């Protein structure tokens, strides 16, 4: 794919990610006693890009560009500075974990997505506990692992379906 | 069925390991008695420092100014506490279910406000 086309497609994917993260903010929290839990729909385009070697010459660079742009744009449009910093740290940790898992070639796309969801949750929890000086928040980690597995699984299946349609 | 959607044995090992880790934490959490005890007071902290302590059996409402000047309204009613209003954009604290058991914690991350039951 030539540069112009991949640039256009990148813009499209960022727009999709922004819409998904906006839609997600309207959904009620699935676990009312831990309202930070969410599906991570906005991560879907990132996971798809991570596996899109045929269309993007450097999928990893494209995927991290997408992830960072989405978090910054969504952060400044829909939330404040601090929420953006939390979101950015979660996105960064989950991206690098997903990249490592993918490069290790041990996990499938769904496994990579599960690793990404779980590590995102754990990173955000650790940062929240640190910033708030509330180590007791860490006791929520089992809930966040389980929700990370569930969310990662759903995002992974969806990414696989979309990837098949896009690349066939 | 899982195989058909591309779920491999290694994925299963990852999920199993994570679940064991989660189960360990849940088991320890139960052991130190986090919940299902009657709470008596509400402790409100801002940026890690105790702002005030309130009895849970007295209905009242309190405006709390957090870090960065953020504002939240903490409401105590019928032995339950919740955050009724906040001027943060994500409103996760407002979406939090009302808390009534000892050890429960409601936090507002952008304003660094923690409401804990004891």
Contacts between the chains, C-beta under 8 A, distances in Angstrom:
chain1	res1	chain2	res2	distance
A	25	B	90	7.3
A	28	B	95	7.3
A	29	B	92	7.5
A	29	B	95	5.1
A	32	B	95	7.2
A	32	B	96	6.8
A	32	B	97	3.6
A	33	B	96	6.8
A	33	B	97	5.0
A	33	B	99	7.7
A	33	B	104	7.5
A	35	B	92	4.4
A	35	B	93	7.4
A	35	B	95	4.2
A	35	B	96	4.9
A	36	B	92	5.7
A	36	B	109	7.9
A	78	B	89	6.2
A	79	B	88	7.9
A	79	B	89	4.0
A	79	B	90	5.4
A	79	B	110	7.9
A	80	B	88	6.8
A	80	B	89	5.5
A	80	B	110	5.8
A	82	B	68	7.2
A	82	B	109	7.0
A	82	B	110	4.4
A	83	B	88	7.5
A	83	B	89	6.5
A	83	B	90	5.5
A	83	B	109	7.2
A	83	B	110	5.6
A	86	B	109	6.4
A	106	B	10	5.0
A	107	B	8	7.1
A	107	B	10	5.4
A	107	B	11	5.7
A	107	B	14	6.5
A	108	B	6	5.1
A	108	B	7	6.5
A	108	B	8	4.7
A	108	B	10	7.5
A	108	B	11	5.5
A	109	B	6	6.5
A	110	B	5	7.1
A	110	B	6	5.9
A	110	B	7	5.3
A	110	B	11	5.7
A	111	B	7	7.6
A	111	B	8	6.7
A	111	B	10	6.1
A	111	B	11	3.4
A	111	B	14	5.5
A	114	B	11	6.8
A	114	B	14	6.4
A	114	B	15	6.4
A	114	B	18	7.8
A	115	B	14	6.5
A	118	B	18	5.9
A	128	B	107	7.1
A	128	B	109	5.6
A	131	B	109	7.3
A	131	B	112	6.7
A	132	B	47	7.8
A	132	B	48	6.8
A	132	B	107	6.0
A	132	B	109	6.9
A	132	B	112	5.6
A	132	B	114	5.9
A	133	B	47	7.1
A	133	B	48	3.2
A	134	B	45	7.7
A	134	B	48	7.3
A	134	B	105	7.1
A	134	B	107	6.7
A	134	B	114	5.4
A	136	B	103	8.0
A	136	B	105	6.2
A	136	B	116	7.8
A	137	B	105	6.8
A	137	B	107	6.8
A	139	B	25	7.2
A	139	B	29	5.2
A	139	B	34	6.5
A	141	B	22	7.3
A	141	B	25	5.3
A	142	B	21	7.9
A	142	B	22	3.9
A	142	B	23	7.1
A	142	B	25	4.2
A	142	B	26	4.3
A	142	B	29	7.1
A	143	B	22	8.0
A	145	B	18	5.2
A	145	B	19	7.6
A	145	B	21	6.4
A	145	B	22	4.1
A	145	B	25	7.9
A	146	B	19	7.5
A	146	B	22	5.6
A	148	B	18	7.8
A	149	B	15	5.8
A	149	B	18	6.0
A	149	B	19	7.4
A	157	B	5	5.9
A	160	B	5	7.0
A	160	B	6	5.8
